[in-house]
Amino acid sequence: MYENIGMKIKNLSKLIFGLETALAIIIALIYLFGEGIAIFIGLLILIIGPIVAWLSSLVLYGFGELIDKTSEVAKNTRYFKKMLSSTEDDKEETKEKISTTFKTNEIMDIPKRNKKGD
């Protein structure tokens, strides 16, 4: 139920957008079949309704995206913490795994990296 909550929130925002847009169109059509000022109100709802639905869904979708990215950062942090807390025998292997992850050996070679800045 609480697994992959970021994706669920993003999907919910898409559903809410669709429902709000459909409701705005239905209400606008009801007003458009009226007379006088009702037609103008119907046109306003037809134009503004989907825009408001889109803006409101952006906030919820952004929150879901934020949760997804935060979960990804936490997962990567746990991975690197586990790799860095290995025993002395595993230090070379750990350094190799980390450097492979970063796609370069220079990132983990701090003295070499500091010399480049001189």
matplotlib code that plots the C-alpha trace (Angstrom):
import matplotlib.pyplot as plt

x = [0.0, 2.8, 5.3, 6.3, 4.1, 5.7, 4.4, 1.0, 0.7, 1.7, -0.9, -3.5, -2.7, -3.3, -6.6, -7.6, -6.7, -8.8, -11.8, -11.6, -11.3, -14.2, -16.3, -15.4, -16.4, -19.8, -20.6, -19.6, -21.8, -24.8, -24.2, -23.7, -27.3, -28.6, -29.4, -27.8, -25.0, -25.0, -23.4, -20.6, -20.1, -20.1, -17.3, -15.3, -15.6, -14.7, -11.5, -10.5, -11.6, -9.0, -6.3, -7.1, -7.2, -3.8, -2.3, -3.7, -2.4, 1.1, 1.4, 0.4, 2.5, 5.5, 5.1, 5.1, 8.2, 9.9, 9.1, 10.5, 13.7, 14.1, 13.6, 16.2, 18.8, 18.1, 18.6, 21.9, 23.1, 22.4, 24.3, 27.4, 27.3, 27.3, 30.2, 32.2, 31.7, 33.4, 36.4, 40.1, 40.4, 37.6, 38.9, 40.5, 37.4, 35.1, 37.2, 37.0, 33.2, 32.8, 35.1, 33.2, 30.0, 31.3, 32.8, 36.2, 39.0, 39.9, 36.7, 37.8, 41.5, 41.3, 45.0, 45.2, 42.0, 43.4, 46.6, 44.6, 43.1, 46.7]
y = [0.0, 2.4, 1.1, 3.4, 6.2, 8.9, 7.1, 6.7, 10.4, 11.2, 8.9, 10.3, 13.8, 12.7, 11.2, 14.3, 16.4, 14.3, 14.4, 18.2, 18.8, 16.5, 18.2, 21.7, 20.7, 19.2, 22.3, 24.6, 22.7, 23.1, 26.8, 27.1, 25.8, 28.7, 32.2, 35.6, 35.8, 32.0, 31.5, 33.9, 32.0, 28.7, 30.0, 31.2, 27.8, 26.0, 28.0, 28.5, 25.1, 23.0, 25.5, 25.5, 21.7, 21.6, 24.0, 22.1, 18.8, 20.3, 20.8, 17.3, 15.8, 17.8, 16.5, 12.9, 13.7, 15.1, 11.9, 9.8, 11.7, 11.7, 8.0, 7.5, 9.7, 7.7, 4.4, 5.6, 6.9, 3.6, 1.8, 4.0, 4.0, 0.2, 0.2, 2.6, 0.8, -2.4, -4.0, -3.1, -6.1, -4.9, -1.3, -1.7, -3.6, -0.9, 1.9, 0.0, -0.3, 3.3, 4.5, 2.3, 3.8, 7.3, 6.2, 7.7, 6.9, 10.6, 11.4, 9.1, 10.0, 13.1, 14.0, 13.7, 15.7, 18.4, 18.7, 19.5, 22.5, 24.0]
z = [0.0, 0.8, -1.7, -4.6, -3.2, -5.4, -8.6, -7.0, -6.2, -9.7, -11.2, -8.8, -10.0, -13.6, -12.6, -10.8, -13.8, -16.1, -13.7, -13.2, -16.9, -17.7, -15.0, -16.3, -19.8, -18.7, -16.6, -19.4, -21.8, -19.4, -19.3, -23.0, -23.6, -21.5, -22.5, -22.0, -19.5, -19.0, -22.4, -21.4, -18.1, -20.0, -22.3, -19.3, -17.6, -20.8, -21.1, -17.5, -16.1, -17.8, -17.0, -13.3, -13.4, -15.0, -12.5, -9.5, -10.9, -11.4, -7.6, -6.8, -9.6, -8.4, -4.9, -6.2, -8.2, -5.1, -3.2, -6.0, -6.2, -2.4, -2.3, -5.0, -3.1, 0.1, -1.7, -3.2, 0.1, 1.8, -1.0, -0.7, 3.1, 3.0, 0.5, 2.6, 5.8, 4.6, 6.3, 5.5, 3.2, 1.1, 0.8, -2.7, -4.0, -2.5, -4.1, -7.4, -7.2, -6.3, -9.1, -11.6, -10.4, -10.9, -14.3, -13.4, -10.9, -10.5, -8.5, -5.6, -5.8, -3.6, -3.6, -7.4, -7.7, -5.4, -7.4, -10.5, -8.8, -8.0]

ax = plt.figure().add_subplot(projection="3d")
ax.plot(x, y, z, "-o")
ax.set_aspect("equal")
plt.show()
